[in-house]
């Protein structure tokens, strides 16, 4: 998908409103594997797979961390929130 976006000059896939659908959208449009997404978020790929497949629902604290990640924040290993440049 990233190459399609580069070719078109825009992203043809609309961003969904649901939090976990937005996380799946982010993964897709950036061409990330679960492992790569997990590294960016400081989460285990298996945990992300469970969330994205609907097998498990993230707790409120994790939902907040997902929302912060998607809004442009990144996490240190200590989960301290840092602004992205």
Backbone as CSV, one residue per row, in Angstrom:
resi,resn,N_x,N_y,N_z,CA_x,CA_y,CA_z,C_x,C_y,C_z
1,UNK,0.812,-1.194,0.000,0.000,0.000,0.000,0.860,1.265,0.000
2,UNK,1.975,1.321,0.759,2.764,2.560,0.717,3.192,2.955,-0.695
3,UNK,3.503,1.988,-1.540,3.891,2.302,-2.918,2.711,2.844,-3.725
4,UNK,1.534,2.310,-3.465,0.322,2.803,-4.141,0.080,4.251,-3.736
5,UNK,0.229,4.540,-2.446,0.038,5.900,-1.950,1.063,6.838,-2.582
6,UNK,2.320,6.395,-2.655,3.361,7.204,-3.300,3.026,7.455,-4.766
7,UNK,2.576,6.414,-5.461,2.242,6.547,-6.879,1.086,7.518,-7.103
8,UNK,0.033,7.359,-6.291,-1.158,8.202,-6.457,-0.941,9.621,-5.932
9,UNK,-0.079,9.742,-4.946,0.129,11.038,-4.315,-0.856,11.334,-3.199
10,UNK,-1.687,10.356,-2.871,-2.623,10.496,-1.760,-3.017,9.096,-1.289
11,UNK,-3.628,9.032,-0.128,-4.064,7.757,0.433,-5.527,7.516,0.060
12,UNK,-5.808,6.512,-0.790,-7.188,6.263,-1.211,-8.026,5.504,-0.170
13,UNK,-7.389,5.044,0.889,-8.099,4.271,1.906,-8.497,5.206,3.041
14,UNK,-9.790,5.430,3.241,-10.213,6.354,4.300,-9.880,5.812,5.685
15,UNK,-9.534,6.722,6.582,-9.218,6.347,7.957,-10.524,6.104,8.718
16,UNK,-10.676,4.928,9.316,-11.910,4.629,10.053,-11.975,5.379,11.387
17,UNK,-13.150,5.383,11.991,-13.355,6.054,13.279,-13.020,5.159,14.466
18,UNK,-13.289,3.856,14.350,-13.054,2.916,15.446,-11.559,2.825,15.747
19,UNK,-11.205,2.803,17.022,-9.807,2.816,17.452,-8.999,1.653,16.886
20,UNK,-9.487,0.431,17.034,-8.730,-0.724,16.548,-8.718,-0.792,15.027
21,UNK,-9.779,-0.335,14.386,-9.772,-0.258,12.921,-8.754,0.775,12.444
22,UNK,-8.613,1.874,13.207,-7.595,2.879,12.867,-6.192,2.305,13.028
23,UNK,-5.998,1.474,14.059,-4.697,0.838,14.256,-4.393,-0.104,13.095
24,UNK,-5.381,-0.880,12.664,-5.198,-1.775,11.510,-4.929,-0.955,10.249
25,UNK,-5.621,0.174,10.082,-5.412,1.071,8.949,-3.986,1.604,8.960
26,UNK,-3.514,2.044,10.123,-2.153,2.568,10.260,-1.136,1.505,9.845
27,UNK,-1.347,0.291,10.319,-0.459,-0.824,9.975,-0.446,-1.040,8.462
28,UNK,-1.622,-1.031,7.858,-1.745,-1.296,6.423,-1.124,-0.193,5.571
29,UNK,-1.466,1.063,5.843,-0.984,2.141,4.979,0.513,2.387,5.129
30,UNK,1.080,1.953,6.249,2.520,2.083,6.440,3.276,0.822,6.059
31,UNK,2.546,-0.209,5.625,3.176,-1.452,5.177,3.944,-2.163,6.268
32,UNK,3.406,-2.142,7.496,4.099,-2.729,8.635,3.645,-4.153,8.910
33,UNK,4.557,-4.973,9.384,4.195,-6.283,9.921,3.747,-6.072,11.359
34,UNK,3.166,-7.098,11.943,2.793,-7.002,13.356,4.024,-6.779,14.234
35,UNK,5.131,-7.402,13.866,6.362,-7.242,14.629,6.861,-5.802,14.559
36,UNK,6.816,-5.208,13.373,7.264,-3.819,13.213,6.346,-2.859,13.974
37,UNK,5.045,-3.085,13.890,4.106,-2.253,14.629,4.326,-2.413,16.129
38,UNK,4.539,-3.646,16.558,4.803,-3.899,17.971,6.052,-3.185,18.451
39,UNK,7.093,-3.172,17.631,8.324,-2.460,17.990,8.064,-0.964,18.135
40,UNK,7.281,-0.397,17.227,6.976,1.033,17.289,6.150,1.383,18.521
41,UNK,5.262,0.462,18.911,4.356,0.733,20.024,4.873,0.222,21.362
42,UNK,5.920,-0.597,21.332,6.397,-1.202,22.573,5.465,-2.298,23.063
43,UNK,4.858,-3.004,22.131,3.907,-4.079,22.442,4.341,-5.356,21.752
44,UNK,3.859,-6.465,22.266,4.132,-7.767,21.683,3.264,-7.964,20.446
45,UNK,3.854,-8.525,19.398,3.118,-8.746,18.150,1.906,-9.652,18.361
46,UNK,2.028,-10.632,19.236,0.906,-11.542,19.509,-0.255,-10.797,20.159
47,UNK,0.066,-9.862,21.057,-0.967,-9.052,21.692,-1.680,-8.200,20.641
48,UNK,-0.919,-7.598,19.745,-1.527,-6.814,18.667,-2.399,-7.685,17.775
49,UNK,-1.933,-8.882,17.471,-2.723,-9.806,16.647,-4.051,-10.127,17.318
50,UNK,-4.021,-10.341,18.633,-5.253,-10.617,19.375,-6.209,-9.430,19.310
51,UNK,-5.686,-8.227,19.471,-6.534,-7.026,19.409,-7.120,-6.840,18.020
52,UNK,-6.277,-6.948,17.004,-6.733,-6.667,15.642,-7.667,-7.739,15.098
53,UNK,-7.554,-8.961,15.615,-8.444,-10.032,15.168,-9.763,-10.049,15.929
54,UNK,-9.823,-9.303,17.039,-11.027,-9.294,17.856,-11.061,-10.377,18.913
55,UNK,-9.972,-11.157,19.035,-9.938,-12.198,20.075,-9.921,-11.595,21.472
56,UNK,-9.302,-10.427,21.607,-9.248,-9.720,22.891,-9.491,-8.240,22.648
57,UNK,-10.027,-7.587,23.665,-10.229,-6.143,23.621,-9.220,-5.507,24.565
58,UNK,-8.489,-4.493,24.103,-7.533,-3.849,25.005,-8.242,-3.165,26.171
59,UNK,-7.604,-3.188,27.338,-8.164,-2.502,28.509,-8.131,-0.994,28.259
60,UNK,-8.777,-0.234,29.128,-8.854,1.225,28.939,-7.477,1.869,28.869
61,UNK,-6.555,1.411,29.714,-5.204,1.981,29.704,-4.537,1.736,28.352
62,UNK,-4.678,0.526,27.819,-4.092,0.232,26.512,-4.819,0.973,25.391
63,UNK,-6.122,1.148,25.521,-6.860,1.934,24.523,-6.336,3.370,24.493
64,UNK,-6.048,3.918,25.668,-5.505,5.277,25.742,-4.128,5.325,25.085
65,UNK,-3.292,4.315,25.324,-1.955,4.271,24.725,-2.035,4.128,23.203
66,UNK,-2.994,3.342,22.726,-3.189,3.204,21.278,-3.591,4.553,20.687
67,UNK,-4.530,5.231,21.335,-4.989,6.531,20.848,-3.843,7.545,20.829
68,UNK,-3.020,7.552,21.869,-1.874,8.460,21.904,-0.883,8.134,20.797
69,UNK,-0.629,6.848,20.581,0.276,6.432,19.514,-0.239,6.918,18.159
70,UNK,-1.519,6.717,17.908,-2.103,7.106,16.627,-2.190,8.620,16.455
71,UNK,-2.163,9.346,17.560,-2.227,10.803,17.462,-0.849,11.433,17.287
72,UNK,0.198,10.593,17.196,1.523,11.122,16.907,2.502,11.089,18.046
73,UNK,2.175,10.396,19.118,3.100,10.240,20.221,3.843,8.922,20.065
74,UNK,5.016,8.842,20.661,5.754,7.584,20.693,6.045,7.237,22.140
75,UNK,6.397,5.995,22.377,6.642,5.541,23.731,8.081,5.110,23.916
76,UNK,8.636,5.467,25.044,9.922,4.954,25.480,9.648,3.590,26.116
77,UNK,10.667,2.767,26.334,10.425,1.486,26.994,9.724,1.630,28.340
78,UNK,9.897,2.759,29.004,9.248,2.986,30.298,7.791,3.416,30.138
79,UNK,7.307,3.521,28.886,5.954,3.991,28.567,5.765,5.466,28.886
80,UNK,6.847,6.211,29.025,6.746,7.655,29.199,6.398,8.253,27.837
81,UNK,5.424,9.110,27.788,4.980,9.669,26.510,5.923,10.795,26.083
82,UNK,6.330,10.758,24.825,7.221,11.761,24.278,6.607,12.271,22.984
83,UNK,6.668,13.557,22.750,6.166,14.128,21.507,7.040,13.702,20.345
84,UNK,6.449,13.382,19.232,7.176,13.044,18.016,7.505,14.344,17.293
85,UNK,8.720,14.438,16.719,9.129,15.644,15.984,8.341,15.819,14.722
